[in-house]
C-alpha cells in the first residue's frame, strides 16, 4: 500500500518544539498549503468556500527505525506515566499519520500557477507533507457530550505572557497574536519545570528565548536566525 503527499504546509515553525500541542490552540497561527503536481488544480477546491473548517491528514516527520511499543510516555503528562499508544496522540505510532482540524481562510491560484490554501490554527511544523484535505462537518464531526478524563479543558491552564516591546515589534499583528497563544499554553514538556532555565524555539525566522515562573512566560529576546 502506497500513499503520496498531495501538498506541503508552511508556517513560522520550522521545528517541533514550540508548536501548539493540538490544533486550534493557536487560532491566529497562519499556515499556507502549497499543492503538488498533479493536484495543482483549482477545480479540486471548487465549493470549499462553503466550509469554514477543514480536516488535514498528514505525515509525521520520520522518527527513525523503532520497535513497536504498545505504550508511550506523553510529555504533557510529565514523561513518566505510560499510556497505551492508541489512547494518546503521540507521534510514536505504528503508522506516522496525523489528523488536524484547521480553519479555512482562503484559496488562490498565484501568478506562477501555484495553488495555495491558507488556513489557521494548525499544529504542524513547516514543511510537513499533507496526504489529504477534507471538509469538517459539524453535524457529523462534533460530539457535544464527548469528554476526556485526562485532558479536560479545565486542566489546560493558560499562563500570562510578557513580551518586551523590542521583540514584539519584529512581528506582524497576526504573528504576534499566534506567538502569545503558543506561549500562554506553556510549550515546555510536562517534566520540565525549572523556573531558572532559559528555553527557546525558532519562530518566524527568530530564536525566541523565554523563561517560565509563577504561571508567567517571559520572553527575554528574539534573535534573528542565522
Backbone as CSV, one residue per row, in Angstrom:
resi,resn,N_x,N_y,N_z,CA_x,CA_y,CA_z,C_x,C_y,C_z
1,UNK,0.846,-1.186,0.000,0.000,0.000,0.000,0.887,1.243,0.000
2,UNK,0.671,2.119,-0.962,1.487,3.323,-1.062,0.604,4.561,-1.110
3,UNK,1.072,5.607,-0.442,0.390,6.888,-0.470,1.398,7.959,-0.869
4,UNK,0.904,8.993,-1.526,1.777,10.058,-1.976,1.270,11.397,-1.448
5,UNK,2.158,12.264,-0.971,1.723,13.580,-0.482,1.109,14.410,-1.598
6,UNK,0.044,15.108,-1.286,-0.597,15.972,-2.271,-0.155,17.415,-2.121
7,UNK,0.501,17.737,-0.976,0.870,19.127,-0.711,1.869,19.183,0.439
8,UNK,2.383,20.369,0.685,3.203,20.636,1.861,2.686,21.914,2.517
9,UNK,2.785,21.956,3.840,2.311,23.110,4.591,3.509,23.913,5.091
10,UNK,3.382,25.255,5.074,4.466,26.129,5.519,3.938,27.181,6.479
11,UNK,4.704,27.423,7.557,4.333,28.438,8.545,5.576,28.932,9.273
12,UNK,5.398,29.558,10.437,6.514,30.173,11.155,7.243,29.220,12.095
13,UNK,6.889,27.917,12.093,7.530,26.958,12.988,8.315,25.905,12.191
14,UNK,9.633,26.083,12.028,10.437,25.115,11.282,10.827,23.886,12.102
15,UNK,10.622,23.929,13.426,10.961,22.797,14.294,9.750,22.425,15.135
16,UNK,9.813,21.246,15.770,8.673,20.757,16.551,8.494,21.504,17.861
17,UNK,9.598,21.839,18.533,9.473,22.490,19.833,8.849,23.877,19.672
18,UNK,7.833,24.131,20.455,7.122,25.398,20.370,5.800,25.278,19.643
19,UNK,5.643,24.240,18.817,4.388,24.059,18.094,3.211,23.927,19.059
20,UNK,2.032,24.425,18.686,0.838,24.164,19.500,0.672,22.656,19.680
21,UNK,0.262,22.217,20.859,0.147,20.782,21.121,-1.032,20.152,20.395
22,UNK,-2.037,20.962,20.119,-3.205,20.469,19.398,-3.661,21.565,18.441
23,UNK,-4.413,21.168,17.445,-4.957,22.170,16.531,-5.950,23.054,17.270
24,UNK,-6.025,24.302,16.874,-6.960,25.237,17.478,-6.448,25.928,18.723
25,UNK,-5.282,25.518,19.242,-4.744,26.156,20.444,-4.043,27.467,20.117
26,UNK,-3.768,27.697,18.841,-3.204,28.973,18.383,-3.966,29.353,17.120
27,UNK,-5.175,29.858,17.298,-6.068,30.140,16.173,-5.535,31.215,15.227
28,UNK,-4.572,32.010,15.695,-4.026,33.062,14.842,-2.778,32.619,14.076
29,UNK,-2.367,31.368,14.255,-1.204,30.872,13.534,-1.605,30.550,12.094
30,UNK,-1.098,31.336,11.161,-1.435,31.185,9.746,-0.461,30.221,9.072
31,UNK,-1.008,29.298,8.292,-0.199,28.359,7.506,-0.671,28.390,6.067
32,UNK,0.242,28.126,5.145,-0.103,28.085,3.726,0.268,26.722,3.153
33,UNK,-0.685,26.122,2.496,-0.517,24.795,1.936,-0.328,24.911,0.428
34,UNK,0.813,24.458,-0.062,1.129,24.511,-1.489,0.911,23.126,-2.084
35,UNK,0.032,23.055,-3.074,-0.291,21.785,-3.696,0.841,21.308,-4.599
36,UNK,1.010,19.981,-4.675,2.000,19.359,-5.543,1.309,18.915,-6.839
37,UNK,2.097,18.717,-7.869,1.579,18.103,-9.087,1.296,16.618,-8.825
38,UNK,0.253,16.030,-9.376,-0.707,16.589,-10.344,-1.947,17.193,-9.682
39,UNK,-1.841,17.543,-8.394,-3.007,18.026,-7.649,-3.104,19.546,-7.660
40,UNK,-2.235,20.171,-8.437,-2.209,21.640,-8.528,-3.289,22.089,-9.514
41,UNK,-4.529,21.918,-9.081,-5.675,22.203,-9.949,-6.748,22.901,-9.122
42,UNK,-7.078,24.132,-9.467,-8.033,24.908,-8.680,-9.410,24.258,-8.657
43,UNK,-9.723,23.462,-9.677,-11.020,22.784,-9.708,-11.176,21.794,-8.551
44,UNK,-10.062,21.306,-8.029,-10.119,20.355,-6.924,-10.647,21.004,-5.650
45,UNK,-10.717,22.351,-5.632,-11.199,23.076,-4.453,-12.544,23.746,-4.694
46,UNK,-13.179,23.428,-5.795,-14.462,24.033,-6.115,-15.478,23.738,-5.006
47,UNK,-16.032,24.795,-4.411,-17.016,24.646,-3.349,-16.446,24.674,-1.947
48,UNK,-15.107,24.785,-1.815,-14.506,24.730,-0.486,-14.881,25.938,0.381
49,UNK,-15.266,27.049,-0.277,-15.673,28.245,0.477,-16.948,28.002,1.276
50,UNK,-17.635,26.893,1.019,-18.852,26.560,1.753,-18.553,26.060,3.163
51,UNK,-17.289,25.824,3.467,-16.905,25.285,4.776,-15.927,26.234,5.462
52,UNK,-16.095,26.419,6.772,-15.153,27.289,7.481,-14.082,26.508,8.239
53,UNK,-14.236,25.175,8.319,-13.194,24.348,8.927,-12.931,23.131,8.033
54,UNK,-11.678,22.658,8.098,-11.247,21.533,7.265,-10.458,20.531,8.107
55,UNK,-10.404,19.300,7.613,-9.524,18.288,8.184,-8.295,18.143,7.293
56,UNK,-7.136,18.021,7.938,-5.899,17.696,7.227,-5.407,16.335,7.708
57,UNK,-5.092,15.443,6.779,-4.402,14.201,7.093,-2.959,14.387,6.644
58,UNK,-2.021,14.075,7.509,-0.639,14.404,7.220,0.317,13.356,7.773
59,UNK,1.596,13.556,7.486,2.623,12.579,7.857,3.574,13.172,8.886
60,UNK,3.731,12.462,10.024,4.737,12.876,10.996,6.111,12.753,10.357
61,UNK,7.036,13.623,10.765,8.388,13.519,10.224,8.988,12.179,10.637
62,UNK,9.918,11.637,9.837,10.498,10.329,10.149,11.063,10.282,11.568
63,UNK,10.680,9.231,12.299,11.143,9.077,13.681,12.336,8.117,13.761
64,UNK,12.788,7.609,12.619,13.836,6.606,12.622,13.228,5.223,12.832
65,UNK,14.038,4.200,12.683,13.542,2.830,12.865,13.383,2.534,14.352
66,UNK,12.158,2.242,14.776,11.888,1.942,16.173,11.060,0.671,16.265
67,UNK,11.295,-0.052,17.337,10.491,-1.247,17.577,9.086,-0.816,17.993
68,UNK,8.114,-1.630,17.626,6.737,-1.382,18.033,6.630,-1.407,19.549
69,UNK,5.983,-0.409,20.116,5.759,-0.357,21.554,4.287,-0.065,21.811
70,UNK,3.614,-0.880,22.616,2.194,-0.663,22.887,1.934,0.508,23.827
71,UNK,2.979,1.002,24.511,2.806,2.120,25.431,3.793,3.239,25.119
72,UNK,3.423,4.465,25.454,4.268,5.648,25.252,4.177,6.524,26.491
73,UNK,5.043,7.515,26.555,5.068,8.443,27.688,4.766,9.853,27.189
74,UNK,3.520,10.280,27.233,3.171,11.623,26.743,3.895,12.708,27.545
75,UNK,4.626,13.617,26.867,5.346,14.687,27.581,4.435,15.553,28.447
76,UNK,3.203,15.798,28.000,2.300,16.670,28.746,1.915,16.086,30.095
77,UNK,2.033,14.758,30.227,1.718,14.094,31.491,2.964,13.914,32.353
78,UNK,4.034,14.611,31.988,5.244,14.578,32.794,6.322,13.660,32.263
79,UNK,6.022,12.862,31.232,7.034,11.989,30.647,7.309,10.731,31.441
80,UNK,6.578,10.510,32.538,6.802,9.333,33.373,5.640,8.347,33.315
81,UNK,4.446,8.841,33.109,3.264,7.983,33.078,3.128,7.327,31.711
82,UNK,3.021,6.008,31.710,2.847,5.276,30.463,1.368,5.097,30.156
83,UNK,1.043,5.280,28.882,-0.318,5.056,28.410,-0.265,4.265,27.112
84,UNK,-1.363,3.631,26.775,-1.425,2.898,25.521,-1.321,3.852,24.343
85,UNK,-0.552,3.469,23.337,-0.329,4.356,22.196,-1.642,4.770,21.542
86,UNK,-2.635,3.880,21.545,-3.902,4.211,20.907,-4.812,5.041,21.814
87,UNK,-4.332,5.333,23.022,-5.060,6.217,23.937,-4.362,7.567,24.032
88,UNK,-3.435,7.837,23.096,-2.707,9.103,23.073,-2.625,9.621,21.645
89,UNK,-2.071,10.825,21.528,-1.796,11.382,20.205,-0.294,11.485,19.968
90,UNK,0.443,10.626,20.613,1.892,10.592,20.461,2.277,10.353,19.004
91,UNK,3.371,10.964,18.532,3.842,10.709,17.159,4.500,9.343,17.004
92,UNK,4.793,8.665,18.117,5.417,7.339,18.051,4.334,6.284,17.815
93,UNK,3.925,6.142,16.561,2.796,5.288,16.209,3.204,4.222,15.199
94,UNK,2.407,3.161,15.064,2.710,2.151,14.040,2.774,2.763,12.639
95,UNK,1.868,3.678,12.345,1.888,4.412,11.078,1.906,5.908,11.404
96,UNK,2.863,6.653,10.849,3.055,8.056,11.233,2.056,9.010,10.579
97,UNK,0.771,8.837,10.886,-0.275,9.650,10.268,-0.926,10.545,11.312
98,UNK,-1.080,11.824,10.989,-1.713,12.777,11.887,-3.023,13.300,11.322
99,UNK,-3.884,13.773,12.215,-5.176,14.346,11.836,-5.320,15.686,12.541
100,UNK,-5.616,16.731,11.777,-5.678,18.085,12.325,-6.875,18.840,11.770
101,UNK,-7.545,19.567,12.667,-8.641,20.444,12.245,-8.107,21.862,12.113
102,UNK,-8.375,22.504,10.986,-7.902,23.869,10.763,-9.054,24.744,10.281
103,UNK,-8.874,26.046,10.411,-9.874,26.994,9.933,-9.524,27.434,8.508
104,UNK,-10.494,27.361,7.635,-10.288,27.796,6.249,-10.208,29.315,6.189
105,UNK,-9.176,29.829,5.502,-9.007,31.271,5.338,-9.233,31.671,3.885
106,UNK,-8.505,31.032,2.966,-8.656,31.388,1.551,-8.027,30.323,0.668
107,UNK,-8.383,30.389,-0.612,-7.764,29.547,-1.623,-7.462,30.436,-2.825
108,UNK,-6.295,30.292,-3.417,-5.936,31.148,-4.552,-5.015,30.419,-5.517
109,UNK,-5.053,30.867,-6.755,-4.103,30.431,-7.758,-3.182,31.602,-8.030
110,UNK,-1.893,31.437,-7.806,-0.953,32.534,-7.935,-0.568,32.759,-9.389
111,UNK,0.135,33.855,-9.637,0.571,34.182,-10.990,1.549,33.138,-11.530
112,UNK,2.220,32.428,-10.618,3.175,31.399,-11.048,2.505,30.041,-11.224
113,UNK,1.195,29.981,-10.995,0.469,28.739,-11.192,0.317,27.879,-9.958
114,UNK,0.865,28.336,-8.833,0.711,27.579,-7.589,-0.724,27.671,-7.084
115,UNK,-1.202,26.584,-6.474,-2.479,26.585,-5.776,-2.162,26.624,-4.295
116,UNK,-2.608,27.689,-3.618,-2.254,27.901,-2.216,-3.515,27.979,-1.373
117,UNK,-3.597,27.062,-0.409,-4.692,27.039,0.555,-4.175,27.633,1.859
118,UNK,-4.789,28.717,2.321,-4.381,29.349,3.570,-5.329,28.927,4.674
119,UNK,-4.754,28.477,5.801,-5.545,28.004,6.928,-4.996,28.602,8.225
120,UNK,-5.771,28.487,9.284,-5.343,28.999,10.589,-5.533,27.920,11.644
121,UNK,-4.656,27.949,12.666,-4.808,27.058,13.807,-4.184,25.689,13.671
122,UNK,-3.292,25.485,12.705,-2.672,24.166,12.522,-1.614,23.907,13.590
123,UNK,-1.339,22.625,13.837,-0.297,22.224,14.785,0.798,21.435,14.077
124,UNK,1.078,21.785,12.831,2.081,21.106,12.004,3.287,22.011,11.801
125,UNK,4.466,21.413,11.834,5.656,22.218,11.574,5.803,22.468,10.074
126,UNK,6.502,23.523,9.750,6.689,23.915,8.355,7.384,22.824,7.562
127,UNK,6.823,22.533,6.365,7.395,21.518,5.503,6.721,20.166,5.592
128,UNK,5.754,20.026,6.500,5.076,18.745,6.685,4.292,18.351,5.429
129,UNK,4.346,17.067,5.094,3.627,16.547,3.930,2.156,16.310,4.265
130,UNK,1.275,16.745,3.373,-0.168,16.575,3.536,-0.626,15.412,2.653
131,UNK,-1.404,14.509,3.237,-1.918,13.363,2.490,-3.302,13.613,1.910
132,UNK,-4.124,14.409,2.612,-5.482,14.643,2.144,-6.074,15.859,2.842
133,UNK,-7.089,16.440,2.230,-7.825,17.592,2.756,-9.310,17.289,2.619
134,UNK,-10.046,17.420,3.724,-11.475,17.125,3.694,-12.233,18.187,4.483
135,UNK,-13.483,18.446,4.116,-14.274,19.416,4.887,-14.655,18.881,6.259
136,UNK,-14.707,19.769,7.224,-15.190,19.458,8.573,-16.704,19.652,8.579
137,UNK,-17.429,18.617,9.009,-18.886,18.661,9.030,-19.375,18.681,10.478
138,UNK,-19.900,19.809,10.951,-20.306,19.911,12.363,-21.308,18.841,12.783
139,UNK,-22.287,18.528,11.935,-23.322,17.578,12.339,-22.777,16.162,12.487
140,UNK,-21.662,15.872,11.815,-21.090,14.532,11.882,-19.820,14.464,12.726
141,UNK,-19.043,15.543,12.742,-17.725,15.518,13.378,-17.703,16.072,14.798
142,UNK,-18.733,16.796,15.196,-18.765,17.390,16.525,-19.685,16.574,17.436
143,UNK,-19.159,16.161,18.581,-19.931,15.386,19.556,-20.029,16.205,20.835
144,UNK,-21.204,16.706,21.146,-21.365,17.656,22.257,-21.098,17.033,23.625
145,UNK,-21.306,15.714,23.781,-21.100,15.104,25.094,-19.792,14.321,25.173
146,UNK,-18.879,14.564,24.224,-17.571,13.904,24.274,-16.762,14.431,25.454
147,UNK,-15.910,13.573,26.021,-15.111,14.019,27.156,-13.771,13.290,27.186
148,UNK,-12.851,13.842,27.971,-11.582,13.209,28.264,-11.313,13.411,29.741
149,UNK,-11.113,12.326,30.468,-10.857,12.433,31.905,-9.421,12.847,32.204
150,UNK,-8.576,12.808,31.194,-7.166,13.183,31.384,-6.898,14.587,30.871
151,UNK,-7.355,14.863,29.634,-7.114,16.162,29.015,-8.410,16.966,29.008
152,UNK,-8.852,17.387,30.161,-10.085,18.171,30.233,-9.766,19.652,30.095
153,UNK,-10.701,20.466,29.578,-10.440,21.894,29.364,-9.961,22.625,30.607
154,UNK,-10.529,22.269,31.764,-10.142,22.984,32.981,-8.698,22.714,33.377
155,UNK,-8.103,21.630,32.832,-6.711,21.315,33.143,-5.750,22.035,32.196
156,UNK,-6.257,22.612,31.131,-5.411,23.307,30.164,-5.256,24.767,30.592
157,UNK,-4.553,24.957,31.676,-4.371,26.291,32.241,-3.477,27.146,31.349
158,UNK,-3.875,28.387,31.148,-3.064,29.299,30.342,-2.277,30.236,31.251
159,UNK,-1.086,30.595,30.794,-0.191,31.451,31.559,-0.217,32.883,31.016
160,UNK,0.191,33.807,31.858,0.376,35.191,31.422,1.637,35.249,30.557
161,UNK,1.620,36.078,29.524,2.764,36.201,28.623,3.267,37.634,28.620
162,UNK,4.569,37.789,28.784,5.192,39.106,28.745,6.243,39.124,27.635
163,UNK,6.047,40.018,26.663,6.974,40.144,25.546,7.474,41.584,25.492
164,UNK,8.785,41.815,25.591,9.310,43.187,25.547,9.012,43.843,24.206
165,UNK,8.861,45.146,24.214,8.484,45.879,23.009,9.480,45.681,21.886
166,UNK,10.772,45.597,22.224,11.784,45.456,21.177,11.682,44.102,20.468
167,UNK,11.087,43.124,21.116,10.857,41.824,20.475,9.506,41.803,19.768
168,UNK,8.515,42.411,20.380,7.159,42.390,19.817,7.091,43.073,18.451
169,UNK,7.833,44.153,18.272,7.725,44.925,17.027,8.299,44.186,15.820
170,UNK,9.030,43.095,16.065,9.620,42.328,14.971,8.583,41.531,14.177
171,UNK,7.373,41.380,14.740,6.369,40.525,14.131,5.120,41.308,13.743
172,UNK,4.433,40.812,12.719,3.160,41.399,12.338,2.114,41.110,13.404
173,UNK,0.978,41.773,13.308,-0.066,41.634,14.326,-0.506,40.192,14.495
174,UNK,-0.784,39.517,13.383,-1.255,38.129,13.453,-0.157,37.210,13.980
175,UNK,1.069,37.460,13.561,2.196,36.661,14.047,2.365,36.804,15.557
176,UNK,2.231,38.029,16.036,2.412,38.286,17.462,1.308,37.625,18.279
177,UNK,0.082,37.683,17.792,-1.026,37.027,18.482,-0.809,35.523,18.563
178,UNK,-0.338,34.929,17.450,-0.083,33.487,17.436,1.034,33.125,18.415
179,UNK,2.083,33.936,18.467,3.187,33.682,19.391,2.698,33.729,20.838
180,UNK,1.861,34.700,21.157,1.320,34.807,22.510,0.454,33.599,22.863
181,UNK,-0.321,33.127,21.897,-1.165,31.952,22.137,-0.310,30.732,22.442
182,UNK,0.753,30.537,21.673,1.633,29.389,21.874,2.293,29.450,23.242
183,UNK,2.808,30.615,23.599,3.491,30.769,24.882,2.525,30.653,26.062
184,UNK,1.311,31.122,25.898,0.344,31.087,27.006,-0.022,29.659,27.380
185,UNK,0.164,28.715,26.454,-0.133,27.310,26.736,1.081,26.551,27.254
186,UNK,2.136,27.277,27.611,3.355,26.701,28.179,3.901,25.576,27.301
187,UNK,4.749,25.895,26.329,5.240,24.903,25.366,6.224,23.880,25.932
188,UNK,6.612,24.036,27.190,7.563,23.083,27.772,6.934,21.700,27.943
189,UNK,7.729,20.617,27.826,7.220,19.293,28.210,6.841,19.321,29.691
190,UNK,5.898,18.463,30.065,5.403,18.472,31.437,6.459,18.195,32.485
191,UNK,7.570,17.502,32.100,8.609,17.169,33.072,9.645,18.274,33.242
192,UNK,9.551,19.358,32.469,10.497,20.457,32.598,9.821,21.613,33.334
193,UNK,10.239,21.827,34.562,9.595,22.842,35.405,10.602,23.786,36.068
194,UNK,11.828,23.800,35.576,12.876,24.646,36.155,12.601,26.111,35.822
195,UNK,12.294,26.909,36.844,11.968,28.326,36.620,13.193,29.163,36.266
196,UNK,14.386,28.616,36.470,15.618,29.365,36.156,16.162,29.030,34.763
197,UNK,15.593,28.044,34.137,16.097,27.625,32.832,15.577,28.538,31.730
198,UNK,16.445,28.811,30.754,16.053,29.586,29.581,15.728,28.609,28.461
199,UNK,14.506,28.681,27.958,14.052,27.814,26.887,14.060,28.596,25.573
200,UNK,13.977,27.877,24.475,13.976,28.579,23.197,13.420,27.748,22.073
201,UNK,12.853,28.419,21.091,12.429,27.763,19.853,12.484,28.780,18.728
202,UNK,12.459,28.283,17.501,12.529,29.148,16.326,11.114,29.483,15.884
203,UNK,10.875,30.769,15.658,9.553,31.222,15.217,9.713,32.415,14.294
204,UNK,9.161,32.315,13.104,9.183,33.442,12.175,10.564,33.943,11.822
205,UNK,11.567,33.046,11.830,12.926,33.448,11.485,13.725,33.982,12.654
206,UNK,13.191,33.861,13.870,13.881,34.350,15.069,13.975,33.260,16.121
207,UNK,15.076,33.265,16.871,15.206,32.408,18.047,14.529,33.131,19.215
208,UNK,13.445,32.539,19.708,12.706,33.115,20.826,13.211,32.488,22.114
209,UNK,13.753,33.297,23.030,14.244,32.806,24.310,13.303,33.281,25.418
210,UNK,12.957,32.363,26.327,11.983,32.725,27.365,12.188,31.898,28.630
211,UNK,11.616,32.384,29.723,11.603,31.667,30.989,10.152,31.512,31.433
212,UNK,9.925,30.557,32.327,8.576,30.326,32.849,8.660,30.229,34.360
213,UNK,7.940,31.105,35.052,7.924,31.097,36.513,6.627,31.725,37.008
214,UNK,6.061,31.145,38.053,4.842,31.673,38.672,3.734,31.893,37.649
215,UNK,3.553,30.890,36.772,2.491,30.922,35.770,2.596,32.132,34.828
216,UNK,3.847,32.559,34.615,4.112,33.667,33.698,5.243,33.279,32.755
217,UNK,5.017,33.476,31.468,6.046,33.230,30.462,6.635,34.583,30.074
218,UNK,7.929,34.733,30.262,8.599,35.998,29.972,9.597,35.822,28.834
219,UNK,9.369,36.508,27.736,10.311,36.455,26.615,11.505,37.331,26.935
220,UNK,12.694,36.764,26.789,13.927,37.501,27.067,14.355,38.290,25.843
221,UNK,14.357,37.615,24.697,14.733,38.297,23.464,14.275,37.495,22.254
222,UNK,14.399,38.083,21.099,14.135,37.424,19.823,15.328,37.736,18.931
223,UNK,16.132,36.729,18.635,17.371,36.920,17.906,17.218,36.390,16.482
224,UNK,17.588,37.203,15.502,17.466,36.801,14.095,18.212,35.516,13.859
225,UNK,17.534,34.540,13.243,18.141,33.237,12.970,19.164,33.382,11.856
226,UNK,20.347,32.845,12.082,21.419,32.908,11.073,21.098,32.004,9.889
